[in-house]
Amino acid sequence: MKLYSGPLSLFSRKVEIALHEKGLAFERILVPFTQTRGYSPRHPDVLAANPKGQVPVLVERDLALYDSTVILEYLEDAYPDPALYPKSPRERAQCRLLDLFADEVMLAPLRFLMHRTEPKPDDLERWQAKEMKAREAEPALAGHFAELDQGLQGRDYLCGAFSAADIAVFMTVFWTRRLGGPSLKGYQTLAAWYERLSARPAFAKVVSEILAADAKLSAPVEGAFRE
């Protein structure tokens, strides 16, 4: 099994956590990335497997898959133990909705913060315009934190037991904090959940690798991981 991944790819790292949680051996191929050029030039194997030319791409024998959610669902079907999805159709659907919430709903405002790890351009007005949009997006992210905090009341994990939903949402919350977004202050239940997941070996390993990659590739972000 091979995984084409990126050092600072949220969705690739989501798949890596799932693979570690399932105890699956895989060869990771990190594609080249810089903050100025992104993933250009694209890796030829990624281009061949994914029409979007994006990581993650999972290859197992003659099967090539892209899209983190499709990959996680394949891993669950092919390697069901330990489970990353609930058993009942209703609960599985709710788990998938939370995955979608993380990957698409939360990601929409989060995108406006992503310039913060890039080197500042000579044109500071352009940077300031991006920063204005980021500031406008932060209340939406805080609103999502409040929604998650409420949903976690009385439970350790989003779907009762640990699941793929926790992986997806954790990565988006982590990315928000990494990019200097809203803190977890005032969201005690969400903060406790975040710490609980951070202590799991699979999460701790991937988080440490992202932070190491940031130290080499990214500009420092003011307010990152604020308390």
CYANA upper distance limits for C-alpha pairs under 8 A (distance plus 0.5 A):
  1 MET  CA     25 ALA  CA      7.77
  1 MET  CA     26 PHE  CA      5.44
  1 MET  CA     27 GLU  CA      6.75
  1 MET  CA     58 LEU  CA      7.72
  1 MET  CA     59 VAL  CA      6.24
  1 MET  CA     60 GLU  CA      5.08
  1 MET  CA     61 ARG  CA      7.61
  2 LYS  CA     26 PHE  CA      5.97
  2 LYS  CA     27 GLU  CA      5.16
  2 LYS  CA     28 ARG  CA      6.35
  2 LYS  CA     29 ILE  CA      7.67
  2 LYS  CA     58 LEU  CA      6.27
  2 LYS  CA     59 VAL  CA      5.58
  2 LYS  CA     60 GLU  CA      6.98
  3 LEU  CA     26 PHE  CA      7.31
  3 LEU  CA     27 GLU  CA      6.67
  3 LEU  CA     28 ARG  CA      5.37
  3 LEU  CA     29 ILE  CA      6.54
  3 LEU  CA     56 PRO  CA      7.29
  3 LEU  CA     57 VAL  CA      6.24
  3 LEU  CA     58 LEU  CA      5.07
  3 LEU  CA     59 VAL  CA      6.88
  4 TYR  CA     12 SER  CA      8.32
  4 TYR  CA     28 ARG  CA      6.53
  4 TYR  CA     29 ILE  CA      5.27
  4 TYR  CA     30 LEU  CA      6.48
  4 TYR  CA     31 VAL  CA      7.22
  4 TYR  CA     46 VAL  CA      7.70
  4 TYR  CA     55 VAL  CA      6.59
  4 TYR  CA     56 PRO  CA      5.99
  4 TYR  CA     57 VAL  CA      5.57
  4 TYR  CA     58 LEU  CA      6.90
  5 SER  CA      9 SER  CA      7.58
  5 SER  CA     12 SER  CA      5.63
  5 SER  CA     13 ARG  CA      7.85
  5 SER  CA     28 ARG  CA      7.17
  5 SER  CA     29 ILE  CA      6.48
  5 SER  CA     30 LEU  CA      5.42
  5 SER  CA     31 VAL  CA      6.70
  5 SER  CA     55 VAL  CA      6.03
  5 SER  CA     56 PRO  CA      5.61
  5 SER  CA     57 VAL  CA      7.58
  6 GLY  CA     12 SER  CA      6.74
  6 GLY  CA     13 ARG  CA      8.22
  6 GLY  CA     30 LEU  CA      5.74
  6 GLY  CA     31 VAL  CA      6.05
  6 GLY  CA     32 PRO  CA      7.87
  6 GLY  CA     33 PHE  CA      7.60
  6 GLY  CA     55 VAL  CA      7.09
  6 GLY  CA     56 PRO  CA      7.91
  7 PRO  CA     13 ARG  CA      8.46
  7 PRO  CA     30 LEU  CA      7.00
  7 PRO  CA     31 VAL  CA      8.26
  7 PRO  CA     33 PHE  CA      7.87
  7 PRO  CA    209 GLU  CA      8.28
  7 PRO  CA    210 ILE  CA      6.99
  7 PRO  CA    213 ALA  CA      6.63
  8 LEU  CA     13 ARG  CA      8.30
  8 LEU  CA    210 ILE  CA      6.78
  8 LEU  CA    213 ALA  CA      7.50
  8 LEU  CA    214 ASP  CA      8.05
  9 SER  CA     13 ARG  CA      6.67
  9 SER  CA     55 VAL  CA      7.96
  9 SER  CA     56 PRO  CA      8.50
 10 LEU  CA     14 LYS  CA      6.73
 10 LEU  CA    171 MET  CA      7.12
 10 LEU  CA    172 THR  CA      8.16
 10 LEU  CA    175 TRP  CA      7.96
 11 PHE  CA     15 VAL  CA      6.98
 11 PHE  CA     55 VAL  CA      8.12
 11 PHE  CA     56 PRO  CA      7.07
 11 PHE  CA     67 ASP  CA      8.42
 11 PHE  CA     68 SER  CA      6.27
 12 SER  CA     16 GLU  CA      6.82
 12 SER  CA     55 VAL  CA      6.73
 12 SER  CA     56 PRO  CA      5.17
 12 SER  CA     68 SER  CA      7.40
 13 ARG  CA     17 ILE  CA      6.78
 13 ARG  CA    171 MET  CA      8.49
 13 ARG  CA    206 VAL  CA      7.21
 14 LYS  CA     18 ALA  CA      7.04
 14 LYS  CA     68 SER  CA      7.64
 14 LYS  CA    167 ILE  CA      6.84
 14 LYS  CA    168 ALA  CA      6.81
 14 LYS  CA    171 MET  CA      7.05
 15 VAL  CA     19 LEU  CA      6.74
 15 VAL  CA     56 PRO  CA      8.06
 15 VAL  CA     68 SER  CA      6.54
 15 VAL  CA     71 ILE  CA      7.78
 15 VAL  CA     72 LEU  CA      7.20
 16 GLU  CA     20 HIS  CA      6.69
 16 GLU  CA    206 VAL  CA      7.88
 17 ILE  CA     21 GLU  CA      6.52
 17 ILE  CA    167 ILE  CA      7.67
 17 ILE  CA    202 ALA  CA      5.96
 17 ILE  CA    203 PHE  CA      6.58
 17 ILE  CA    206 VAL  CA      7.24
 18 ALA  CA     22 LYS  CA      6.69
 18 ALA  CA     72 LEU  CA      7.46
 18 ALA  CA     84 LEU  CA      8.43
 18 ALA  CA    164 ALA  CA      7.89
 18 ALA  CA    167 ILE  CA      7.84
 19 LEU  CA     23 GLY  CA      6.67
 19 LEU  CA     24 LEU  CA      5.87
 19 LEU  CA     25 ALA  CA      8.08
 19 LEU  CA     26 PHE  CA      8.38
 19 LEU  CA     75 LEU  CA      8.49
 20 HIS  CA     24 LEU  CA      6.65
 20 HIS  CA     25 ALA  CA      8.43
 20 HIS  CA    202 ALA  CA      5.93
 21 GLU  CA     82 PRO  CA      8.28
 21 GLU  CA    202 ALA  CA      6.45
 22 LYS  CA     79 TYR  CA      8.21
 22 LYS  CA     81 ASP  CA      7.43
 22 LYS  CA     82 PRO  CA      6.28
 22 LYS  CA     83 ALA  CA      8.31
 31 VAL  CA     39 TYR  CA      7.80
 31 VAL  CA     43 HIS  CA      6.92
 32 PRO  CA     39 TYR  CA      6.51
 32 PRO  CA     40 SER  CA      8.21
 32 PRO  CA     43 HIS  CA      8.28
 33 PHE  CA     37 ARG  CA      7.65
 33 PHE  CA     38 GLY  CA      5.68
 33 PHE  CA     39 TYR  CA      5.21
 33 PHE  CA     40 SER  CA      7.71
 34 THR  CA     38 GLY  CA      5.49
 34 THR  CA     39 TYR  CA      7.37
 34 THR  CA    217 LEU  CA      6.92
 35 GLN  CA    117 THR  CA      7.87
 35 GLN  CA    118 GLU  CA      5.92
 35 GLN  CA    119 PRO  CA      7.94
 35 GLN  CA    217 LEU  CA      7.06
 35 GLN  CA    218 SER  CA      7.05
 36 THR  CA    118 GLU  CA      7.38
 36 THR  CA    119 PRO  CA      8.11
 39 TYR  CA     43 HIS  CA      8.42
 42 ARG  CA     46 VAL  CA      7.70
 42 ARG  CA     47 LEU  CA      7.26
 42 ARG  CA     53 GLY  CA      7.32
 43 HIS  CA     47 LEU  CA      6.82
 43 HIS  CA     53 GLY  CA      8.49
 44 PRO  CA     48 ALA  CA      6.63
 45 ASP  CA     49 ALA  CA      6.78
 46 VAL  CA     50 ASN  CA      6.30
 46 VAL  CA     53 GLY  CA      6.16
 46 VAL  CA     54 GLN  CA      7.05
 46 VAL  CA     55 VAL  CA      7.34
 46 VAL  CA     57 VAL  CA      7.07
 47 LEU  CA     51 PRO  CA      6.88
 47 LEU  CA     52 LYS  CA      7.83
 47 LEU  CA     53 GLY  CA      5.00
 47 LEU  CA     54 GLN  CA      7.94
 48 ALA  CA     53 GLY  CA      8.27
 49 ALA  CA     53 GLY  CA      8.22
 49 ALA  CA     57 VAL  CA      7.69
 49 ALA  CA     64 ALA  CA      6.64
 49 ALA  CA     65 LEU  CA      7.75
 49 ALA  CA     66 TYR  CA      7.98
 50 ASN  CA     54 GLN  CA      7.03
 50 ASN  CA     57 VAL  CA      7.75
 50 ASN  CA     65 LEU  CA      8.20
 50 ASN  CA     66 TYR  CA      6.62
 55 VAL  CA     66 TYR  CA      7.70
 55 VAL  CA     67 ASP  CA      8.33
 56 PRO  CA     66 TYR  CA      6.46
 56 PRO  CA     67 ASP  CA      7.05
 56 PRO  CA     68 SER  CA      7.02
 57 VAL  CA     64 ALA  CA      7.31
 57 VAL  CA     65 LEU  CA      6.09
 57 VAL  CA     66 TYR  CA      5.11
 57 VAL  CA     67 ASP  CA      7.78
 58 LEU  CA     64 ALA  CA      6.19
 58 LEU  CA     65 LEU  CA      5.64
 58 LEU  CA     66 TYR  CA      6.90
 58 LEU  CA     71 ILE  CA      7.50
 59 VAL  CA     63 LEU  CA      6.14
 59 VAL  CA     64 ALA  CA      4.89
 59 VAL  CA     65 LEU  CA      6.89
 60 GLU  CA     64 ALA  CA      7.02
 65 LEU  CA     70 VAL  CA      7.83
 65 LEU  CA     71 ILE  CA      6.77
 66 TYR  CA     70 VAL  CA      7.33
 66 TYR  CA     71 ILE  CA      6.99
 67 ASP  CA     71 ILE  CA      6.76
 68 SER  CA     72 LEU  CA      6.67
 69 THR  CA     73 GLU  CA      6.70
 69 THR  CA     99 ASP  CA      8.10
 70 VAL  CA     74 TYR  CA      6.67
 71 ILE  CA     75 LEU  CA      6.69
 72 LEU  CA     76 GLU  CA      6.74
 72 LEU  CA    164 ALA  CA      8.06
 73 GLU  CA     77 ASP  CA      6.82
 74 TYR  CA     78 ALA  CA      6.49
 75 LEU  CA     79 TYR  CA      5.96
 75 LEU  CA     80 PRO  CA      7.78
 76 GLU  CA     80 PRO  CA      5.28
 76 GLU  CA     81 ASP  CA      8.24
 76 GLU  CA     83 ALA  CA      7.14
 76 GLU  CA     84 LEU  CA      7.06
 76 GLU  CA     85 TYR  CA      7.85
 80 PRO  CA     84 LEU  CA      8.31
 83 ALA  CA    163 SER  CA      7.92
 84 LEU  CA    162 PHE  CA      7.45
 84 LEU  CA    163 SER  CA      4.86
 84 LEU  CA    164 ALA  CA      5.62
 85 TYR  CA     92 ARG  CA      6.41
 85 TYR  CA     95 CYS  CA      7.44
 85 TYR  CA    163 SER  CA      5.82
 85 TYR  CA    164 ALA  CA      6.65
 86 PRO  CA     91 GLU  CA      6.27
 86 PRO  CA     92 ARG  CA      5.66
 86 PRO  CA     95 CYS  CA      8.03
 86 PRO  CA    159 CYS  CA      8.16
 86 PRO  CA    161 ALA  CA      8.26
 86 PRO  CA    163 SER  CA      7.75
 87 LYS  CA     91 GLU  CA      7.59
 87 LYS  CA     92 ARG  CA      7.06
 88 SER  CA     92 ARG  CA      6.56
 89 PRO  CA     93 ALA  CA      6.57
 90 ARG  CA     94 GLN  CA      6.88
 91 GLU  CA     95 CYS  CA      6.64
 91 GLU  CA    159 CYS  CA      7.80
 92 ARG  CA     96 ARG  CA      6.70
 93 ALA  CA     97 LEU  CA      6.70
 94 GLN  CA     98 LEU  CA      6.89
 94 GLN  CA    159 CYS  CA      8.14
 95 CYS  CA     99 ASP  CA      6.89
 95 CYS  CA    158 LEU  CA      8.47
 95 CYS  CA    159 CYS  CA      6.81
 95 CYS  CA    163 SER  CA      7.95
 95 CYS  CA    164 ALA  CA      7.63
 95 CYS  CA    165 ALA  CA      5.89
 96 ARG  CA    100 LEU  CA      6.71
 96 ARG  CA    165 ALA  CA      7.33
 97 LEU  CA    101 PHE  CA      6.50
 98 LEU  CA    102 ALA  CA      6.71
 98 LEU  CA    165 ALA  CA      6.01
 98 LEU  CA    168 ALA  CA      8.37
 98 LEU  CA    169 VAL  CA      7.81
 99 ASP  CA    103 ASP  CA      6.64
 99 ASP  CA    164 ALA  CA      7.64
 99 ASP  CA    165 ALA  CA      5.47
 99 ASP  CA    168 ALA  CA      5.98
 99 ASP  CA    169 VAL  CA      7.22
100 LEU  CA    104 GLU  CA      6.17
100 LEU  CA    105 VAL  CA      7.54
101 PHE  CA    105 VAL  CA      5.27
101 PHE  CA    106 MET  CA      6.61
101 PHE  CA    169 VAL  CA      8.36
102 ALA  CA    106 MET  CA      5.59
102 ALA  CA    107 LEU  CA      6.95
102 ALA  CA    168 ALA  CA      6.39
102 ALA  CA    169 VAL  CA      5.50
102 ALA  CA    172 THR  CA      6.55
103 ASP  CA    107 LEU  CA      6.13
103 ASP  CA    168 ALA  CA      7.45
103 ASP  CA    169 VAL  CA      8.34
103 ASP  CA    172 THR  CA      7.90
104 GLU  CA    108 ALA  CA      6.58
105 VAL  CA    109 PRO  CA      8.35
106 MET  CA    110 LEU  CA      6.89
106 MET  CA    141 LEU  CA      7.24
106 MET  CA    144 HIS  CA      7.48
106 MET  CA    172 THR  CA      7.57
107 LEU  CA    111 ARG  CA      6.50
107 LEU  CA    172 THR  CA      7.54
108 ALA  CA    112 PHE  CA      8.27
109 PRO  CA    113 LEU  CA      8.20
109 PRO  CA    134 ALA  CA      8.36
109 PRO  CA    137 ALA  CA      5.61
109 PRO  CA    138 GLU  CA      7.75
109 PRO  CA    140 ALA  CA      7.19
109 PRO  CA    141 LEU  CA      7.16
110 LEU  CA    114 MET  CA      7.53
110 LEU  CA    137 ALA  CA      7.69
110 LEU  CA    138 GLU  CA      8.41
110 LEU  CA    141 LEU  CA      7.68
110 LEU  CA    176 THR  CA      6.98
112 PHE  CA    130 LYS  CA      7.67
112 PHE  CA    133 LYS  CA      6.75
112 PHE  CA    134 ALA  CA      5.36
112 PHE  CA    137 ALA  CA      7.19
113 LEU  CA    131 GLU  CA      8.08
113 LEU  CA    134 ALA  CA      5.61
113 LEU  CA    137 ALA  CA      8.48
113 LEU  CA    176 THR  CA      8.44
113 LEU  CA    179 LEU  CA      6.65
113 LEU  CA    180 GLY  CA      8.36
113 LEU  CA    181 GLY  CA      7.98
114 MET  CA    118 GLU  CA      8.37
114 MET  CA    179 LEU  CA      7.18
115 HIS  CA    130 LYS  CA      7.92
116 ARG  CA    179 LEU  CA      6.88
116 ARG  CA    219 ALA  CA      7.86
116 ARG  CA    221 VAL  CA      6.52
117 THR  CA    179 LEU  CA      7.68
117 THR  CA    218 SER  CA      5.50
117 THR  CA    219 ALA  CA      5.27
117 THR  CA    220 PRO  CA      6.97
117 THR  CA    221 VAL  CA      6.66
118 GLU  CA    218 SER  CA      6.66
118 GLU  CA    219 ALA  CA      6.16
119 PRO  CA    218 SER  CA      8.05
119 PRO  CA    219 ALA  CA      6.17
120 LYS  CA    124 LEU  CA      7.87
120 LYS  CA    127 TRP  CA      7.33
121 PRO  CA    126 ARG  CA      8.27
121 PRO  CA    127 TRP  CA      7.31
123 ASP  CA    127 TRP  CA      7.36
124 LEU  CA    128 GLN  CA      6.57
125 GLU  CA    129 ALA  CA      6.62
126 ARG  CA    130 LYS  CA      6.91
127 TRP  CA    131 GLU  CA      6.67
128 GLN  CA    132 MET  CA      6.62
129 ALA  CA    133 LYS  CA      7.05
130 LYS  CA    134 ALA  CA      6.76
131 GLU  CA    135 ARG  CA      6.68
132 MET  CA    136 GLU  CA      6.80
133 LYS  CA    137 ALA  CA      6.73
134 ALA  CA    138 GLU  CA      6.81
135 ARG  CA    139 PRO  CA      8.24
137 ALA  CA    141 LEU  CA      7.22
138 GLU  CA    142 ALA  CA      6.74
138 GLU  CA    181 GLY  CA      6.67
138 GLU  CA    182 PRO  CA      6.89
139 PRO  CA    143 GLY  CA      6.60
139 PRO  CA    182 PRO  CA      8.36
140 ALA  CA    144 HIS  CA      6.86
141 LEU  CA    145 PHE  CA      6.79
141 LEU  CA    176 THR  CA      8.37
141 LEU  CA    181 GLY  CA      8.13
141 LEU  CA    182 PRO  CA      7.44
142 ALA  CA    146 ALA  CA      6.81
142 ALA  CA    182 PRO  CA      6.33
143 GLY  CA    147 GLU  CA      6.79
144 HIS  CA    148 LEU  CA      6.67
145 PHE  CA    149 ASP  CA      6.51
145 PHE  CA    184 LEU  CA      8.13
145 PHE  CA    187 TYR  CA      7.73
145 PHE  CA    190 LEU  CA      7.86
146 ALA  CA    150 GLN  CA      6.72
146 ALA  CA    187 TYR  CA      7.17
147 GLU  CA    151 GLY  CA      6.76
148 LEU  CA    152 LEU  CA      6.69
148 LEU  CA    190 LEU  CA      7.11
149 ASP  CA    153 GLN  CA      7.17
149 ASP  CA    187 TYR  CA      6.38
149 ASP  CA    188 GLN  CA      7.89
149 ASP  CA    189 THR  CA      6.00
149 ASP  CA    190 LEU  CA      5.19
150 GLN  CA    189 THR  CA      8.35
151 GLY  CA    158 LEU  CA      7.55
152 LEU  CA    156 ASP  CA      7.42
152 LEU  CA    157 TYR  CA      7.20
152 LEU  CA    158 LEU  CA      6.40
152 LEU  CA    189 THR  CA      6.92
152 LEU  CA    190 LEU  CA      7.28
152 LEU  CA    193 TRP  CA      8.48
153 GLN  CA    189 THR  CA      7.02
155 ARG  CA    160 GLY  CA      6.54
156 ASP  CA    160 GLY  CA      7.08
156 ASP  CA    161 ALA  CA      7.92
156 ASP  CA    193 TRP  CA      7.01
157 TYR  CA    161 ALA  CA      6.22
157 TYR  CA    162 PHE  CA      6.03
157 TYR  CA    163 SER  CA      8.20
157 TYR  CA    166 ASP  CA      7.23
157 TYR  CA    193 TRP  CA      7.45
158 LEU  CA    162 PHE  CA      7.86
158 LEU  CA    163 SER  CA      8.20
158 LEU  CA    165 ALA  CA      7.24
158 LEU  CA    166 ASP  CA      6.66
159 CYS  CA    163 SER  CA      7.22
159 CYS  CA    165 ALA  CA      7.79
162 PHE  CA    166 ASP  CA      7.03
163 SER  CA    167 ILE  CA      7.48
164 ALA  CA    168 ALA  CA      6.81
165 ALA  CA    169 VAL  CA      6.55
166 ASP  CA    170 PHE  CA      6.26
167 ILE  CA    171 MET  CA      6.76
168 ALA  CA    172 THR  CA      7.10
169 VAL  CA    173 VAL  CA      6.66
170 PHE  CA    174 PHE  CA      6.37
170 PHE  CA    194 TYR  CA      7.32
170 PHE  CA    197 LEU  CA      8.21
171 MET  CA    175 TRP  CA      6.49
172 THR  CA    176 THR  CA      6.60
173 VAL  CA    177 ARG  CA      6.83
174 PHE  CA    178 ARG  CA      6.51
175 TRP  CA    179 LEU  CA      6.63
176 THR  CA    180 GLY  CA      7.04
176 THR  CA    181 GLY  CA      5.53
176 THR  CA    182 PRO  CA      7.65
177 ARG  CA    181 GLY  CA      5.72
177 ARG  CA    182 PRO  CA      7.20
177 ARG  CA    183 SER  CA      7.10
177 ARG  CA    224 ALA  CA      6.15
177 ARG  CA    225 PHE  CA      5.26
177 ARG  CA    226 ARG  CA      7.62
178 ARG  CA    221 VAL  CA      8.15
178 ARG  CA    224 ALA  CA      5.47
178 ARG  CA    225 PHE  CA      6.20
179 LEU  CA    221 VAL  CA      6.80
179 LEU  CA    223 GLY  CA      8.32
179 LEU  CA    224 ALA  CA      6.12
179 LEU  CA    225 PHE  CA      8.40
180 GLY  CA    221 VAL  CA      6.81
180 GLY  CA    222 GLU  CA      6.75
180 GLY  CA    223 GLY  CA      5.14
180 GLY  CA    224 ALA  CA      4.46
180 GLY  CA    225 PHE  CA      6.88
180 GLY  CA    226 ARG  CA      7.56
181 GLY  CA    223 GLY  CA      8.07
181 GLY  CA    224 ALA  CA      7.70
182 PRO  CA    226 ARG  CA      8.35
183 SER  CA    225 PHE  CA      7.51
183 SER  CA    226 ARG  CA      6.08
183 SER  CA    227 GLU  CA      6.27
184 LEU  CA    188 GLN  CA      7.86
184 LEU  CA    190 LEU  CA      7.71
184 LEU  CA    191 ALA  CA      6.23
184 LEU  CA    227 GLU  CA      7.21
185 LYS  CA    191 ALA  CA      8.15
185 LYS  CA    227 GLU  CA      6.77
187 TYR  CA    191 ALA  CA      6.51
188 GLN  CA    192 ALA  CA      6.61
189 THR  CA    193 TRP  CA      6.75
190 LEU  CA    194 TYR  CA      6.60
191 ALA  CA    195 GLU  CA      6.73
192 ALA  CA    196 ARG  CA      6.58
193 TRP  CA    197 LEU  CA      6.78
194 TYR  CA    198 SER  CA      6.58
195 GLU  CA    199 ALA  CA      6.82
196 ARG  CA    200 ARG  CA      7.57
197 LEU  CA    203 PHE  CA      7.08
198 SER  CA    203 PHE  CA      6.05
198 SER  CA    204 ALA  CA      6.04
199 ALA  CA    203 PHE  CA      7.54
199 ALA  CA    204 ALA  CA      6.60
200 ARG  CA    204 ALA  CA      6.58
201 PRO  CA    205 LYS  CA      6.48
202 ALA  CA    206 VAL  CA      6.94
203 PHE  CA    207 VAL  CA      6.49
204 ALA  CA    208 SER  CA      6.57
205 LYS  CA    209 GLU  CA      6.88
206 VAL  CA    210 ILE  CA      6.75
207 VAL  CA    211 LEU  CA      6.73
208 SER  CA    212 ALA  CA      6.66
209 GLU  CA    213 ALA  CA      6.63
210 ILE  CA    214 ASP  CA      6.61
211 LEU  CA    215 ALA  CA      6.76
212 ALA  CA    216 LYS  CA      7.20
213 ALA  CA    217 LEU  CA      6.41
213 ALA  CA    218 SER  CA      8.15
214 ASP  CA    218 SER  CA      5.25
214 ASP  CA    219 ALA  CA      8.15
215 ALA  CA    219 ALA  CA      8.48
